[in-house]
Amino acid sequence: MAKWYHYLFTIAAAIIMSIFDALKAFGSTSVKVTCPECGYVTQQPALKVRKNITLVCPKCGHYFLPKDK
């Protein structure tokens, strides 16, 4: 016979997993970024753009920061 805390643990685990699934969906969005060198438009993860991580243009190989103007 299962104890009451086993059910509580199962419910808590399900809630935590649903929160993590929601965070994954939020973080997996992508944005369009234009290469300042050649003008090629590509989809990049929003997390990289938000953190201002160096990107590489797949067309010309130019390294650039998303927030460079």
C-alpha positions as CSV (number, residue, x, y, z in Angstrom):
1,M,0.0,0.0,0.0
2,A,1.4,3.4,-1.1
3,K,2.0,6.1,1.4
4,W,0.5,9.6,1.1
5,Y,4.0,11.1,0.6
6,H,4.5,8.9,-2.5
7,Y,1.5,10.6,-4.2
8,L,2.7,14.0,-3.1
9,F,6.1,13.4,-4.5
10,T,4.6,12.3,-7.8
11,I,2.5,15.4,-8.1
12,A,5.4,17.7,-7.2
13,A,7.6,16.0,-9.8
14,A,5.0,16.4,-12.5
15,I,4.7,20.1,-11.7
16,I,8.4,20.7,-11.8
17,M,8.7,18.9,-15.1
18,S,6.0,21.0,-16.6
19,I,7.8,24.2,-15.5
20,F,11.0,23.0,-17.1
21,D,9.1,22.1,-20.3
22,A,7.7,25.6,-20.4
23,L,11.2,27.1,-19.9
24,K,12.6,25.0,-22.7
25,A,9.9,26.2,-25.1
26,F,10.6,29.8,-24.1
27,G,14.4,29.4,-24.7
28,S,14.1,27.7,-28.0
29,T,12.7,30.6,-29.9
30,S,14.7,32.0,-32.8
31,V,15.1,35.4,-34.3
32,K,16.3,36.7,-37.6
33,V,19.8,38.2,-37.6
34,T,21.4,40.0,-40.6
35,C,25.1,39.7,-41.2
36,P,26.7,43.2,-41.2
37,E,29.3,42.1,-43.8
38,C,27.2,40.5,-46.6
39,G,23.6,41.1,-45.5
40,Y,22.7,37.4,-45.3
41,V,19.7,36.9,-43.0
42,T,19.7,33.8,-40.8
43,Q,17.7,32.3,-37.9
44,Q,19.7,32.3,-34.7
45,P,18.6,31.1,-31.2
46,A,17.2,34.0,-29.2
47,L,19.3,33.0,-26.2
48,K,22.5,33.7,-28.2
49,V,21.2,37.1,-29.3
50,R,20.0,38.0,-25.8
51,K,23.4,37.1,-24.2
52,N,25.2,38.9,-27.1
53,I,27.3,35.8,-28.0
54,T,29.5,36.0,-31.0
55,L,27.7,34.7,-34.2
56,V,29.2,33.4,-37.4
57,C,27.6,34.1,-40.8
58,P,27.0,30.8,-42.6
59,K,27.5,32.4,-46.0
60,C,30.7,34.5,-45.6
61,G,32.1,33.3,-42.3
62,H,32.2,36.8,-40.7
63,Y,32.3,36.8,-36.9
64,F,30.0,39.5,-35.4
65,L,28.1,40.4,-32.2
66,P,24.3,40.6,-32.6
67,K,24.1,44.0,-31.0
68,D,26.8,45.5,-33.3
69,K,25.4,48.3,-35.5
